[in-house]
């Protein structure tokens, strides 16, 4: 059987462009014609390579997790003070979400628009969020092990708190007109960490 012609585009590059569009507009507001134009490919190529819009979005979520969220993991797993890394990460999130260029977080945009009856999509988003929670959990565990946190600190609760605060910060950042709100949120989160 003869193979079809080679793809005239880079699937990974096209997926990255789709991810950026979903990130800026959200799943519901992004149309297939827009995706084709953004990705620089035809309708048939889009469907043959990525499947439906829904399947493309799930692939875009995975790419986002593998690239953007990966930076979070890298920041938290550096050598040095675990709590110092958490503080630095939160300040970076504050700075990012205090600018008009903030698009928030693709996972948060996905959760905000998720059809609650779509069990597969909900599970996909839960898995990605669980990865962020686990990154915080391991960081707080190291902090407890080196004495930066009290031995009785419930680090699972702390990891969940920081996951939700970070996600909320990104969602608010999409529409925030002043740097004061992200700053006060991060200040409160870090003050709670000091008392833990």
Secondary structure in CASP SS format (residue, H / E / C, confidence):
PFRMAT SS
TARGET T0000
AUTHOR 0000-0000-0000
METHOD secondary structure of the structure
MODEL  1
X C 1.00
X C 1.00
X C 1.00
X C 1.00
X C 1.00
X C 1.00
X C 1.00
X C 1.00
X C 1.00
X C 1.00
X H 1.00
X H 1.00
X H 1.00
X H 1.00
X H 1.00
X H 1.00
X H 1.00
X H 1.00
X H 1.00
X H 1.00
X H 1.00
X H 1.00
X H 1.00
X H 1.00
X H 1.00
X C 1.00
X C 1.00
X C 1.00
X C 1.00
X C 1.00
X C 1.00
X H 1.00
X H 1.00
X H 1.00
X H 1.00
X H 1.00
X H 1.00
X H 1.00
X H 1.00
X C 1.00
X C 1.00
X C 1.00
X H 1.00
X H 1.00
X H 1.00
X H 1.00
X H 1.00
X H 1.00
X H 1.00
X H 1.00
X C 1.00
X C 1.00
X H 1.00
X H 1.00
X H 1.00
X H 1.00
X H 1.00
X H 1.00
X H 1.00
X H 1.00
X H 1.00
X H 1.00
X H 1.00
X H 1.00
X H 1.00
X H 1.00
X H 1.00
X H 1.00
X H 1.00
X H 1.00
X H 1.00
X H 1.00
X H 1.00
X H 1.00
X H 1.00
X H 1.00
X C 1.00
X C 1.00
X C 1.00
X C 1.00
X C 1.00
X H 1.00
X H 1.00
X H 1.00
X H 1.00
X H 1.00
X H 1.00
X H 1.00
X H 1.00
X H 1.00
X H 1.00
X H 1.00
X H 1.00
X H 1.00
X H 1.00
X H 1.00
X H 1.00
X C 1.00
X C 1.00
X C 1.00
X C 1.00
X C 1.00
X C 1.00
X C 1.00
X C 1.00
X H 1.00
X H 1.00
X H 1.00
X H 1.00
X H 1.00
X H 1.00
X H 1.00
X H 1.00
X C 1.00
X C 1.00
X C 1.00
X C 1.00
X C 1.00
X H 1.00
X H 1.00
X H 1.00
X H 1.00
X H 1.00
X H 1.00
X H 1.00
X H 1.00
X H 1.00
X H 1.00
X H 1.00
X H 1.00
X H 1.00
X H 1.00
X H 1.00
X H 1.00
X H 1.00
X H 1.00
X H 1.00
X H 1.00
X H 1.00
X H 1.00
X H 1.00
X H 1.00
X H 1.00
X H 1.00
X H 1.00
X C 1.00
X C 1.00
X C 1.00
X C 1.00
X C 1.00
X C 1.00
X C 1.00
X C 1.00
X C 1.00
X H 1.00
X H 1.00
X H 1.00
X H 1.00
X H 1.00
X H 1.00
X H 1.00
X H 1.00
X H 1.00
X H 1.00
X H 1.00
X H 1.00
X H 1.00
X H 1.00
X H 1.00
X H 1.00
X H 1.00
X H 1.00
X H 1.00
X C 1.00
X C 1.00
X C 1.00
X C 1.00
X C 1.00
X H 1.00
X H 1.00
X H 1.00
X H 1.00
X H 1.00
X H 1.00
X H 1.00
X H 1.00
X H 1.00
X H 1.00
X H 1.00
X H 1.00
X H 1.00
X H 1.00
X H 1.00
X H 1.00
X H 1.00
X C 1.00
END
